[in-house]
């Protein structure tokens, strides 16, 4: 039997393994059972934390390090990516303003600022780059992008917002924002209510954050003449979507796009898919949220459109997740080999993922033998 070309294109298992680690572990296990196959890698992300590592792994990018403000003020060392030809940048909000930058006991959703992310954008401008992708997932912040705007030259004077000092170079910038949520800025489905608790906000702080965002929106909208508080995605990353949408006319272009699409483009996924006979994707949990556009579903849709079979592995798999993938022709398979807690699964490292890859390869080999037998 001739070998297949197998493309490994998972997301990260958040809190446990990066997408690069997951892809490599699956491939190691697969190659034990099917060493004759050709392995290709396209680790992915949805624009949130860790996507930057998937893009860097794909090649064609170089890391640039910068010292910028962390979410709670003290400086952090954060990385961003510059394309080899110097024309494009990928900036990940979590690098400078991420929740992972703050110890669980030190979370302060009221004080957390996006200023460091704005400083990373300034670094890209200083490097002469005018095409920027900004991934806004995984933030520790709920400041409506106030810190970003201030880093770009805006001045919040309390009663009014002065945009006169905004960096004039923005007029030449095409900014694509990886955004996978449709929340408005305010209210029961807004930034504070939906995501504040994940960032450490108590019920009282959620109410305070929502009120702060409402006052901020009033100032921003008076200054810009644009009402964006109800726009889908305005509530993303603690209102970062809102703040940037509000100054969209200061850029040459600004769009919110699904993160998986942006990461696929940046990693050359389409070319790799065209060479593949089988795609293995996955994420930490395949569940009811999968149906709303998580990475595994995005990969499955593109694989099936290309008439390439797709299998999705999950650290945890629910019936709702199975059904969401089955609806587009993909099969969901759990990594877990026995009942265990989430903490146990996260502590197990890559070994169970390797064994999952080996099992999948074994099943494909059985299918190949059955097919060969039926044809003889």
One Martini backbone bead per residue (centre of mass of N, CA, C, O) as a GRO file, in nm:
protein
  376
    1UNK     BB    1   0.097   0.037   0.022
    2UNK     BB    2   0.056   0.354  -0.008
    3UNK     BB    3   0.111   0.653   0.100
    4UNK     BB    4   0.015   0.926   0.285
    5UNK     BB    5  -0.104   1.259   0.326
    6UNK     BB    6  -0.074   1.420   0.644
    7UNK     BB    7  -0.260   1.673   0.811
    8UNK     BB    8  -0.170   1.875   1.091
    9UNK     BB    9  -0.452   2.095   1.234
   10UNK     BB   10  -0.442   2.216   1.528
   11UNK     BB   11  -0.515   2.332   1.816
   12UNK     BB   12  -0.502   2.407   2.118
   13UNK     BB   13  -0.467   2.301   2.463
   14UNK     BB   14  -0.572   2.488   2.680
   15UNK     BB   15  -0.337   2.498   2.948
   16UNK     BB   16  -0.129   2.274   2.807
   17UNK     BB   17  -0.111   2.285   2.473
   18UNK     BB   18   0.012   2.359   2.192
   19UNK     BB   19  -0.037   2.329   1.860
   20UNK     BB   20   0.247   2.223   1.808
   21UNK     BB   21   0.244   1.993   2.017
   22UNK     BB   22  -0.001   1.844   1.908
   23UNK     BB   23   0.097   1.790   1.621
   24UNK     BB   24   0.353   1.632   1.698
   25UNK     BB   25   0.221   1.410   1.870
   26UNK     BB   26   0.038   1.291   1.654
   27UNK     BB   27   0.271   1.228   1.451
   28UNK     BB   28   0.432   1.035   1.623
   29UNK     BB   29   0.209   0.822   1.650
   30UNK     BB   30   0.150   0.777   1.353
   31UNK     BB   31   0.446   0.686   1.266
   32UNK     BB   32   0.448   0.419   1.418
   33UNK     BB   33   0.213   0.290   1.230
   34UNK     BB   34   0.292   0.501   0.962
   35UNK     BB   35   0.596   0.550   0.816
   36UNK     BB   36   0.506   0.596   0.503
   37UNK     BB   37   0.402   0.864   0.563
   38UNK     BB   38   0.327   1.196   0.500
   39UNK     BB   39   0.413   1.488   0.682
   40UNK     BB   40   0.208   1.766   0.782
   41UNK     BB   41   0.200   2.113   0.898
   42UNK     BB   42  -0.087   2.320   1.066
   43UNK     BB   43  -0.090   2.493   1.307
   44UNK     BB   44  -0.339   2.662   1.502
   45UNK     BB   45  -0.586   2.934   1.537
   46UNK     BB   46  -0.825   3.207   1.646
   47UNK     BB   47  -0.632   3.464   1.753
   48UNK     BB   48  -0.548   3.380   2.012
   49UNK     BB   49  -0.380   3.235   2.230
   50UNK     BB   50  -0.098   3.098   2.035
   51UNK     BB   51  -0.112   3.182   1.733
   52UNK     BB   52   0.179   3.291   1.703
   53UNK     BB   53   0.315   3.006   1.705
   54UNK     BB   54   0.181   2.893   1.453
   55UNK     BB   55   0.288   3.107   1.257
   56UNK     BB   56   0.591   3.075   1.311
   57UNK     BB   57   0.607   2.768   1.231
   58UNK     BB   58   0.539   2.810   0.918
   59UNK     BB   59   0.694   3.045   0.829
   60UNK     BB   60   0.807   3.372   0.722
   61UNK     BB   61   0.896   3.456   1.018
   62UNK     BB   62   0.987   3.696   1.277
   63UNK     BB   63   1.101   3.773   1.577
   64UNK     BB   64   1.000   4.040   1.804
   65UNK     BB   65   1.120   4.224   2.072
   66UNK     BB   66   0.949   4.384   2.361
   67UNK     BB   67   0.905   4.656   2.583
   68UNK     BB   68   0.606   4.660   2.776
   69UNK     BB   69   0.308   4.696   2.901
   70UNK     BB   70   0.131   4.550   3.118
   71UNK     BB   71  -0.183   4.503   3.242
   72UNK     BB   72  -0.066   4.629   3.545
   73UNK     BB   73   0.214   4.795   3.422
   74UNK     BB   74   0.444   4.628   3.432
   75UNK     BB   75   0.684   4.527   3.250
   76UNK     BB   76   0.718   4.337   2.943
   77UNK     BB   77   0.807   4.066   2.739
   78UNK     BB   78   0.722   4.095   2.394
   79UNK     BB   79   0.596   3.941   2.102
   80UNK     BB   80   0.637   3.970   1.745
   81UNK     BB   81   0.560   3.960   1.392
   82UNK     BB   82   0.771   3.949   1.098
   83UNK     BB   83   0.800   3.940   0.789
   84UNK     BB   84   1.054   3.869   0.576
   85UNK     BB   85   0.965   4.130   0.387
   86UNK     BB   86   0.840   4.359   0.593
   87UNK     BB   87   0.505   4.395   0.539
   88UNK     BB   88   0.421   4.226   0.801
   89UNK     BB   89   0.207   4.176   1.098
   90UNK     BB   90   0.186   3.999   1.417
   91UNK     BB   91  -0.045   4.063   1.684
   92UNK     BB   92  -0.072   3.963   2.027
   93UNK     BB   93  -0.246   4.050   2.298
   94UNK     BB   94  -0.144   3.832   2.509
   95UNK     BB   95   0.154   3.919   2.523
   96UNK     BB   96   0.077   4.197   2.687
   97UNK     BB   97  -0.264   4.161   2.781
   98UNK     BB   98  -0.281   3.893   2.926
   99UNK     BB   99  -0.401   3.670   3.156
  100UNK     BB  100  -0.123   3.509   3.175
  101UNK     BB  101   0.023   3.770   3.310
  102UNK     BB  102  -0.168   3.687   3.558
  103UNK     BB  103  -0.214   3.597   3.854
  104UNK     BB  104  -0.492   3.478   3.996
  105UNK     BB  105  -0.453   3.658   4.271
  106UNK     BB  106  -0.395   3.942   4.078
  107UNK     BB  107  -0.652   4.014   3.960
  108UNK     BB  108  -0.759   4.335   3.776
  109UNK     BB  109  -1.019   4.441   3.586
  110UNK     BB  110  -1.015   4.751   3.640
  111UNK     BB  111  -0.693   4.812   3.575
  112UNK     BB  112  -0.664   4.678   3.319
  113UNK     BB  113  -0.453   4.717   3.024
  114UNK     BB  114  -0.386   4.786   2.659
  115UNK     BB  115  -0.119   4.944   2.614
  116UNK     BB  116   0.085   4.725   2.519
  117UNK     BB  117  -0.055   4.672   2.250
  118UNK     BB  118  -0.017   4.956   2.138
  119UNK     BB  119   0.294   4.941   2.148
  120UNK     BB  120   0.320   4.714   1.940
  121UNK     BB  121   0.194   4.871   1.708
  122UNK     BB  122   0.414   5.091   1.711
  123UNK     BB  123   0.649   4.904   1.642
  124UNK     BB  124   0.544   4.831   1.362
  125UNK     BB  125   0.544   5.119   1.252
  126UNK     BB  126   0.850   5.172   1.301
  127UNK     BB  127   0.912   4.925   1.087
  128UNK     BB  128   0.712   5.000   0.830
  129UNK     BB  129   0.436   4.875   0.885
  130UNK     BB  130   0.092   4.838   0.710
  131UNK     BB  131   0.031   4.525   0.773
  132UNK     BB  132  -0.207   4.412   1.022
  133UNK     BB  133  -0.243   4.160   1.264
  134UNK     BB  134  -0.497   4.123   1.528
  135UNK     BB  135  -0.504   3.938   1.819
  136UNK     BB  136  -0.775   3.944   2.086
  137UNK     BB  137  -0.730   3.711   2.263
  138UNK     BB  138  -0.681   3.663   2.614
  139UNK     BB  139  -0.758   3.893   2.793
  140UNK     BB  140  -0.741   4.106   3.101
  141UNK     BB  141  -0.946   4.315   2.977
  142UNK     BB  142  -1.193   4.624   3.025
  143UNK     BB  143  -1.123   4.919   2.836
  144UNK     BB  144  -1.209   4.965   2.529
  145UNK     BB  145  -0.906   5.044   2.423
  146UNK     BB  146  -0.776   5.278   2.576
  147UNK     BB  147  -0.475   5.198   2.583
  148UNK     BB  148  -0.435   5.188   2.279
  149UNK     BB  149  -0.516   5.479   2.210
  150UNK     BB  150  -0.299   5.610   2.391
  151UNK     BB  151  -0.053   5.479   2.250
  152UNK     BB  152  -0.154   5.626   1.966
  153UNK     BB  153  -0.233   5.944   2.102
  154UNK     BB  154  -0.454   5.962   2.284
  155UNK     BB  155  -0.669   6.177   2.508
  156UNK     BB  156  -0.800   6.141   2.830
  157UNK     BB  157  -0.992   6.409   3.001
  158UNK     BB  158  -1.271   6.263   3.103
  159UNK     BB  159  -1.496   6.433   2.945
  160UNK     BB  160  -1.287   6.404   2.704
  161UNK     BB  161  -1.170   6.306   2.376
  162UNK     BB  162  -0.844   6.326   2.226
  163UNK     BB  163  -0.750   6.266   1.869
  164UNK     BB  164  -0.518   6.457   1.760
  165UNK     BB  165  -0.262   6.248   1.842
  166UNK     BB  166  -0.290   6.048   1.641
  167UNK     BB  167  -0.130   5.849   1.445
  168UNK     BB  168  -0.079   5.925   1.109
  169UNK     BB  169   0.007   5.633   1.004
  170UNK     BB  170  -0.278   5.496   1.005
  171UNK     BB  171  -0.363   5.588   0.710
  172UNK     BB  172  -0.165   5.332   0.595
  173UNK     BB  173  -0.338   5.110   0.745
  174UNK     BB  174  -0.398   4.758   0.752
  175UNK     BB  175  -0.650   4.619   0.966
  176UNK     BB  176  -0.674   4.295   1.112
  177UNK     BB  177  -0.925   4.143   1.319
  178UNK     BB  178  -0.940   3.885   1.538
  179UNK     BB  179  -1.288   3.772   1.552
  180UNK     BB  180  -1.525   3.532   1.732
  181UNK     BB  181  -1.735   3.751   1.825
  182UNK     BB  182  -2.080   3.923   1.879
  183UNK     BB  183  -2.061   4.116   2.098
  184UNK     BB  184  -2.142   4.371   2.260
  185UNK     BB  185  -2.046   4.604   2.486
  186UNK     BB  186  -2.324   4.598   2.643
  187UNK     BB  187  -2.467   4.426   2.891
  188UNK     BB  188  -2.565   4.095   2.921
  189UNK     BB  189  -2.374   4.048   2.635
  190UNK     BB  190  -2.125   4.186   2.717
  191UNK     BB  191  -1.807   4.226   2.817
  192UNK     BB  192  -1.847   4.213   3.128
  193UNK     BB  193  -2.063   3.986   3.163
  194UNK     BB  194  -1.918   3.760   2.988
  195UNK     BB  195  -1.583   3.811   3.069
  196UNK     BB  196  -1.521   3.919   3.354
  197UNK     BB  197  -1.516   3.657   3.533
  198UNK     BB  198  -1.258   3.538   3.387
  199UNK     BB  199  -1.092   3.810   3.506
  200UNK     BB  200  -1.211   3.840   3.824
  201UNK     BB  201  -1.500   3.941   3.840
  202UNK     BB  202  -1.734   4.053   4.021
  203UNK     BB  203  -2.053   4.146   4.024
  204UNK     BB  204  -1.982   4.439   4.102
  205UNK     BB  205  -1.759   4.475   3.881
  206UNK     BB  206  -1.932   4.429   3.637
  207UNK     BB  207  -2.105   4.682   3.681
  208UNK     BB  208  -1.868   4.881   3.677
  209UNK     BB  209  -1.758   4.812   3.396
  210UNK     BB  210  -2.012   4.880   3.237
  211UNK     BB  211  -2.018   5.179   3.323
  212UNK     BB  212  -1.739   5.254   3.214
  213UNK     BB  213  -1.801   5.178   2.919
  214UNK     BB  214  -2.032   5.379   2.880
  215UNK     BB  215  -1.866   5.635   2.929
  216UNK     BB  216  -1.656   5.578   2.713
  217UNK     BB  217  -1.850   5.564   2.472
  218UNK     BB  218  -1.945   5.852   2.489
  219UNK     BB  219  -1.667   5.982   2.431
  220UNK     BB  220  -1.594   5.840   2.169
  221UNK     BB  221  -1.854   5.918   2.003
  222UNK     BB  222  -1.810   6.221   2.020
  223UNK     BB  223  -1.521   6.218   1.882
  224UNK     BB  224  -1.611   6.037   1.610
  225UNK     BB  225  -1.926   5.993   1.520
  226UNK     BB  226  -1.945   5.689   1.619
  227UNK     BB  227  -2.163   5.399   1.649
  228UNK     BB  228  -2.037   5.081   1.811
  229UNK     BB  229  -2.170   4.936   2.066
  230UNK     BB  230  -2.368   4.734   1.873
  231UNK     BB  231  -2.157   4.593   1.733
  232UNK     BB  232  -2.036   4.321   1.618
  233UNK     BB  233  -1.757   4.275   1.844
  234UNK     BB  234  -1.730   4.511   2.055
  235UNK     BB  235  -1.686   4.302   2.313
  236UNK     BB  236  -1.417   4.223   2.243
  237UNK     BB  237  -1.173   4.216   2.460
  238UNK     BB  238  -1.309   4.429   2.651
  239UNK     BB  239  -1.376   4.636   2.394
  240UNK     BB  240  -1.167   4.648   2.161
  241UNK     BB  241  -1.351   4.649   1.921
  242UNK     BB  242  -1.477   4.924   1.974
  243UNK     BB  243  -1.230   5.117   1.981
  244UNK     BB  244  -1.142   5.048   1.684
  245UNK     BB  245  -1.404   5.099   1.529
  246UNK     BB  246  -1.423   5.406   1.611
  247UNK     BB  247  -1.127   5.450   1.436
  248UNK     BB  248  -1.146   5.341   1.137
  249UNK     BB  249  -1.103   5.623   0.972
  250UNK     BB  250  -0.782   5.629   1.047
  251UNK     BB  251  -0.765   5.408   0.847
  252UNK     BB  252  -0.745   5.258   0.553
  253UNK     BB  253  -0.818   4.980   0.706
  254UNK     BB  254  -1.092   4.799   0.889
  255UNK     BB  255  -1.132   4.458   1.013
  256UNK     BB  256  -1.342   4.196   1.105
  257UNK     BB  257  -1.228   3.855   1.152
  258UNK     BB  258  -1.199   3.543   1.153
  259UNK     BB  259  -0.936   3.391   1.300
  260UNK     BB  260  -0.903   3.131   1.133
  261UNK     BB  261  -0.865   3.273   0.862
  262UNK     BB  262  -0.608   3.434   0.928
  263UNK     BB  263  -0.430   3.194   1.014
  264UNK     BB  264  -0.449   3.031   0.754
  265UNK     BB  265  -0.319   3.244   0.576
  266UNK     BB  266  -0.047   3.277   0.744
  267UNK     BB  267   0.013   2.939   0.712
  268UNK     BB  268  -0.077   2.801   0.436
  269UNK     BB  269  -0.319   2.591   0.440
  270UNK     BB  270  -0.430   2.552   0.149
  271UNK     BB  271  -0.174   2.421   0.023
  272UNK     BB  272  -0.167   2.179   0.218
  273UNK     BB  273  -0.449   2.067   0.160
  274UNK     BB  274  -0.398   2.005  -0.149
  275UNK     BB  275  -0.187   1.759  -0.056
  276UNK     BB  276  -0.400   1.602   0.101
  277UNK     BB  277  -0.564   1.291   0.229
  278UNK     BB  278  -0.556   1.395   0.537
  279UNK     BB  279  -0.717   1.539   0.832
  280UNK     BB  280  -0.589   1.657   1.153
  281UNK     BB  281  -0.762   1.781   1.416
  282UNK     BB  282  -0.820   2.011   1.705
  283UNK     BB  283  -0.904   2.034   2.066
  284UNK     BB  284  -0.956   2.048   2.396
  285UNK     BB  285  -1.277   2.101   2.319
  286UNK     BB  286  -1.563   1.918   2.200
  287UNK     BB  287  -1.859   2.110   2.170
  288UNK     BB  288  -2.110   2.337   2.155
  289UNK     BB  289  -1.897   2.559   2.060
  290UNK     BB  290  -1.810   2.439   1.786
  291UNK     BB  291  -2.064   2.548   1.621
  292UNK     BB  292  -1.932   2.865   1.651
  293UNK     BB  293  -1.627   2.841   1.504
  294UNK     BB  294  -1.414   2.669   1.571
  295UNK     BB  295  -1.138   2.525   1.453
  296UNK     BB  296  -1.241   2.239   1.382
  297UNK     BB  297  -1.472   2.339   1.199
  298UNK     BB  298  -1.306   2.505   0.999
  299UNK     BB  299  -1.139   2.268   0.896
  300UNK     BB  300  -1.364   2.074   0.815
  301UNK     BB  301  -1.494   2.248   0.598
  302UNK     BB  302  -1.241   2.268   0.412
  303UNK     BB  303  -1.194   1.969   0.373
  304UNK     BB  304  -1.469   1.891   0.249
  305UNK     BB  305  -1.455   2.092   0.012
  306UNK     BB  306  -1.177   1.927  -0.080
  307UNK     BB  307  -1.223   1.616  -0.038
  308UNK     BB  308  -1.115   1.572   0.266
  309UNK     BB  309  -1.069   1.394   0.519
  310UNK     BB  310  -1.186   1.431   0.874
  311UNK     BB  311  -1.026   1.454   1.197
  312UNK     BB  312  -1.118   1.507   1.546
  313UNK     BB  313  -0.949   1.597   1.837
  314UNK     BB  314  -1.015   1.566   2.200
  315UNK     BB  315  -0.980   1.604   2.527
  316UNK     BB  316  -1.288   1.666   2.492
  317UNK     BB  317  -1.612   1.498   2.428
  318UNK     BB  318  -1.927   1.570   2.301
  319UNK     BB  319  -2.223   1.526   2.150
  320UNK     BB  320  -2.240   1.812   2.033
  321UNK     BB  321  -1.963   1.798   1.893
  322UNK     BB  322  -2.013   1.555   1.717
  323UNK     BB  323  -2.254   1.682   1.561
  324UNK     BB  324  -2.114   1.932   1.445
  325UNK     BB  325  -1.910   1.761   1.270
  326UNK     BB  326  -2.104   1.568   1.124
  327UNK     BB  327  -2.252   1.797   0.958
  328UNK     BB  328  -1.955   1.818   0.782
  329UNK     BB  329  -1.811   1.512   0.779
  330UNK     BB  330  -1.685   1.466   1.060
  331UNK     BB  331  -1.472   1.317   1.315
  332UNK     BB  332  -1.486   1.250   1.661
  333UNK     BB  333  -1.204   1.213   1.899
  334UNK     BB  334  -1.082   1.105   2.188
  335UNK     BB  335  -0.804   1.106   2.397
  336UNK     BB  336  -0.920   0.969   2.618
  337UNK     BB  337  -0.881   0.645   2.805
  338UNK     BB  338  -1.023   0.763   3.066
  339UNK     BB  339  -1.156   0.858   3.337
  340UNK     BB  340  -1.109   1.219   3.402
  341UNK     BB  341  -0.985   1.497   3.491
  342UNK     BB  342  -0.881   1.791   3.378
  343UNK     BB  343  -0.619   1.800   3.542
  344UNK     BB  344  -0.515   1.524   3.454
  345UNK     BB  345  -0.509   1.577   3.150
  346UNK     BB  346  -0.315   1.828   3.162
  347UNK     BB  347  -0.076   1.657   3.315
  348UNK     BB  348  -0.006   1.432   3.082
  349UNK     BB  349   0.058   1.559   2.821
  350UNK     BB  350   0.162   1.402   2.514
  351UNK     BB  351   0.117   1.093   2.534
  352UNK     BB  352  -0.193   1.062   2.469
  353UNK     BB  353  -0.168   1.196   2.188
  354UNK     BB  354   0.017   0.989   2.064
  355UNK     BB  355  -0.174   0.745   2.104
  356UNK     BB  356  -0.399   0.860   1.932
  357UNK     BB  357  -0.243   0.870   1.667
  358UNK     BB  358  -0.190   0.564   1.659
  359UNK     BB  359  -0.485   0.469   1.652
  360UNK     BB  360  -0.569   0.613   1.394
  361UNK     BB  361  -0.365   0.474   1.210
  362UNK     BB  362  -0.470   0.187   1.260
  363UNK     BB  363  -0.752   0.233   1.138
  364UNK     BB  364  -0.657   0.309   0.856
  365UNK     BB  365  -0.512   0.041   0.798
  366UNK     BB  366  -0.761  -0.134   0.815
  367UNK     BB  367  -0.917   0.006   0.590
  368UNK     BB  368  -0.711  -0.056   0.371
  369UNK     BB  369  -0.730  -0.367   0.389
  370UNK     BB  370  -1.029  -0.391   0.333
  371UNK     BB  371  -1.022  -0.252   0.057
  372UNK     BB  372  -0.817  -0.447  -0.075
  373UNK     BB  373  -0.984  -0.707  -0.034
  374UNK     BB  374  -1.246  -0.614  -0.194
  375UNK     BB  375  -1.076  -0.581  -0.474
  376UNK     BB  376  -0.959  -0.894  -0.501
   0.00000   0.00000   0.00000
